[in-house]
């Protein structure tokens, strides 16, 4: 290899010493350069591998879709809808049984006034979820329409974290709302091929009926102060007439919108 530190003229002793030192430095730099290159190559390789791994992980994550079952808050939920990074979920089982309102013999009580709403947004909300999970639950404007058959008022809109489904919603996600038009005063229930989709069981594995937030019959073929709420029966059919709000055996299936960006939701295999 050509020595770039030598000159054509004769060298003095001092010059010779200097050149020898320069030559040693050159050799040292040359020897040190290879490890530096190897280190850089190694770091680039690791970075490339990390990027590839993250890409594979992102591709490997299963997106949450309608119909999926997910874990959240220690419960299993069925995904009814997915919009803008949020999912509408419904508990896949009946998580409790209790009244909609403690007294059936009262003036009509709407969802906004119900004990069920208070229970879901206070006791259940704070006991079933961690602080992190509560932040993931979306505050939702809940609109409850009038009973389509008996015109019983649905009441004022509410802002809730947790709520019950309405007649229209449960039919929308398991059939068609057109079925409401087929109900008559002589046919208080809606039964269709989608009944199995609406059947819910208790923790013991027994099918049971469950509350909807929609109002049922009021002041029609019953006592003046006889209050009902619509329900889904144990066989999956719906009754627009409903059940007395004071019935303590009503099943509870909470629904809510959750943000999907957090890491504490995973699909049930």
C-alpha positions in Angstrom: 0.0 0.0 0.0 1.3 3.4 -0.8 2.6 5.4 2.1 1.1 8.9 1.9 3.2 10.2 4.8 6.6 9.9 3.0 8.2 12.6 0.8 10.7 12.3 -2.0 13.4 14.3 -0.2 15.7 12.7 2.4 14.3 12.8 5.9 15.9 14.1 9.1 15.8 12.1 12.3 13.0 14.3 13.7 11.1 13.9 10.4 11.6 10.1 10.5 10.3 9.9 14.1 7.3 12.1 13.2 6.5 10.0 10.2 6.9 6.8 12.2 4.4 8.2 14.7 2.0 9.2 11.9 2.3 5.7 10.4 1.4 4.2 13.8 -1.6 6.5 14.1 -2.7 5.7 10.5 -2.5 2.0 11.3 -4.4 2.5 14.6 -7.1 4.4 12.8 -7.3 1.7 10.1 -7.7 -1.0 12.7 -10.3 0.9 14.7 -12.3 1.7 11.6 -13.5 -1.8 10.9 -15.2 -2.2 14.4 -16.9 1.1 13.9 -18.2 0.0 10.5 -19.4 -3.3 12.0 -21.1 -1.5 14.9 -22.9 0.8 12.5 -23.9 -2.2 10.3 -25.1 -4.0 13.4 -27.2 -1.1 14.6 -28.8 -0.6 11.2 -29.6 -4.3 11.0 -31.2 -4.2 14.5 -33.2 -1.1 13.5 -34.3 -2.8 10.3 -35.3 -5.9 12.2 -37.2 -3.8 14.8 -39.1 -2.0 12.0 -39.9 -5.2 10.3 -41.1 -6.8 13.5 -43.3 -3.9 14.3 -44.8 -4.0 10.9 -45.5 -7.7 11.3 -47.0 -7.1 14.7 -49.3 -4.4 13.3 -50.3 -6.6 10.5 -50.8 -9.5 12.9 -53.3 -7.6 15.1 -56.8 -8.6 14.3 -59.1 -5.6 13.8 -62.2 -5.7 15.9 -65.3 -6.2 13.7 -69.0 -6.4 14.1 -70.0 -9.8 15.6 -66.7 -10.3 17.4 -66.6 -11.1 21.1 -64.1 -9.1 23.2 -62.8 -9.1 26.7 -63.2 -5.8 28.6 -63.6 -5.1 32.3 -63.5 -8.8 33.2 -66.6 -9.5 31.0 -67.2 -10.7 27.5 -69.0 -8.3 25.1 -70.4 -8.8 21.6 -69.5 -6.0 19.2 -72.6 -4.6 17.6 -71.1 -1.7 15.6 -67.7 -0.1 14.8 -67.4 3.6 13.9 -64.5 6.1 14.0 -62.3 4.0 16.3 -65.2 3.2 18.7 -67.2 0.1 19.2 -70.8 -0.4 20.4 -70.7 -3.4 22.7 -73.3 -5.5 24.5 -72.6 -7.9 27.3 -72.9 -11.4 25.9 -74.6 -12.6 29.1 -77.1 -11.4 31.6 -74.8 -9.8 34.2 -77.5 -9.3 36.9 -81.2 -9.5 37.6 -83.3 -6.7 39.1 -86.1 -4.2 38.6 -86.2 -1.4 36.1 -87.9 0.8 38.7 -88.8 -0.5 42.2 -92.5 0.1 42.0 -94.7 -0.9 39.1 -97.8 0.9 40.4 -96.6 4.4 39.7 -97.0 7.1 37.1 -95.0 6.2 34.0 -91.2 6.2 34.6 -88.9 6.7 31.7 -85.3 5.5 31.2 -84.1 8.9 32.4 -85.9 8.4 35.7 -85.3 4.7 36.1 -83.3 2.9 38.9 -81.7 0.8 36.1 -80.0 3.8 34.6 -78.7 4.9 38.0 -77.4 1.4 38.8 -75.6 1.0 35.5 -74.0 4.5 35.5 -73.1 4.5 39.2 -72.7 1.1 41.0 -72.0 -1.0 37.9 -69.8 1.6 36.2 -67.5 2.1 39.2 -67.4 -1.5 40.4 -66.9 -3.4 37.1 -64.2 -1.2 35.6 -60.8 0.1 36.5 -60.0 3.8 36.3 -58.2 3.2 33.0 -61.2 1.3 31.6 -63.7 3.9 32.7 -61.7 6.5 30.7 -62.1 4.2 27.6 -65.9 4.2 27.9 -67.5 6.9 25.7 -70.0 9.4 27.2 -73.0 8.9 24.9 -76.2 10.9 24.1 -78.9 8.3 24.5 -82.2 8.9 22.7 -85.2 6.8 23.7 -88.2 6.9 21.4 -91.8 6.6 22.3 -93.4 3.1 22.3 -94.3 2.5 18.6 -97.5 0.7 19.4 -98.8 2.3 22.6 -97.2 5.8 22.1 -96.0 5.7 25.7 -93.5 8.6 26.0 -89.8 7.6 25.8 -88.8 10.6 27.9 -86.0 13.1 27.6 -82.6 12.4 26.1 -79.8 11.4 28.5 -76.0 11.4 28.6 -74.8 8.1 29.8 -71.7 5.9 29.9 -73.7 2.7 30.1 -77.2 2.1 28.9 -79.7 -0.5 27.8 -80.6 -1.1 24.2 -83.9 0.2 22.8 -86.5 -1.7 20.8 -85.3 -0.1 17.6 -81.6 -0.8 18.4 -82.0 -4.4 19.3 -84.0 -5.0 16.1 -81.5 -3.0 14.0 -78.7 -5.2 15.1 -80.6 -8.5 15.0 -83.1 -8.2 12.2 -85.0 -5.2 10.9 -86.9 -2.3 12.5 -89.6 -3.0 9.9 -90.8 -5.7 12.4 -92.1 -2.9 14.6 -94.6 -1.9 11.9 -96.0 -5.4 12.0 -96.9 -5.3 15.7 -100.5 -4.7 16.5 -102.6 -4.3 19.6 -103.5 -8.0 19.2 -99.9 -9.0 18.7 -97.7 -7.6 21.4 -94.6 -9.5 20.5 -92.1 -9.7 17.6 -90.9 -13.1 16.7 -88.7 -13.7 13.6 -85.9 -16.0 12.4 -83.4 -13.8 14.4 -84.8 -14.9 17.8 -81.7 -17.1 18.5 -79.4 -14.0 18.1 -81.3 -12.3 21.0 -81.3 -15.1 23.5 -79.2 -14.4 26.5 -78.2 -16.6 29.4 -77.4 -16.1 33.0 -74.0 -17.2 34.5 -75.7 -20.5 35.4 -76.4 -21.1 31.7 -80.1 -20.5 31.8 -81.9 -18.5 29.2 -83.8 -15.6 30.7 -85.7 -12.5 29.6 -83.9 -9.1 29.7 -84.8 -5.4 29.9 -84.8 -2.9 27.1 -84.9 0.9 27.9 -87.9 1.5 25.7 -91.2 2.1 27.4 -93.9 -0.6 27.2 -97.6 -0.4 27.6 -99.1 2.3 29.8 -102.7 3.0 30.6 -103.9 0.5 28.1 -105.8 -2.7 29.0 -104.4 -2.3 32.5 -104.7 -0.3 35.6 -104.3 3.5 35.4 -100.9 3.5 37.0 -99.5 0.3 35.6 -96.0 0.9 34.2 -94.1 -1.4 31.8 -90.8 -1.5 29.9 -90.1 -3.4 26.8 -88.2 -6.7 27.1 -86.6 -9.5 25.1 -88.1 -12.8 26.2 -86.1 -15.9 27.0 -86.8 -17.4 23.5 -85.4 -14.3 21.8 -88.7 -12.7 20.8 -89.6 -9.1 21.9 -92.6 -7.9 23.6 -93.7 -4.4 22.8 -96.2 -4.5 25.6 -93.4 -5.1 28.0 -93.0 -6.3 31.6 -94.0 -4.5 34.8 -91.0 -2.3 35.8 -91.0 -3.6 39.3 -90.3 -7.2 38.4 -87.1 -8.0 40.2 -86.2 -10.9 37.9 -85.5 -8.8 34.8 -82.2 -9.6 33.2 -79.6 -6.8 32.7 -77.4 -6.6 29.6 -75.5 -3.4 29.6 -74.4 -1.7 26.4 -71.8 1.1 25.8 -69.5 2.7 23.3 -65.8 2.2 24.0 -62.6 3.6 22.4 -60.6 0.9 20.6 -57.3 2.6 20.8 -56.5 1.3 24.3 -54.7 -2.0 24.7 -57.1 -3.6 27.2 -59.5 -5.0 24.7 -58.8 -8.4 23.0 -60.8 -10.7 20.9 -62.1 -13.8 22.4 -60.7 -16.8 20.5 
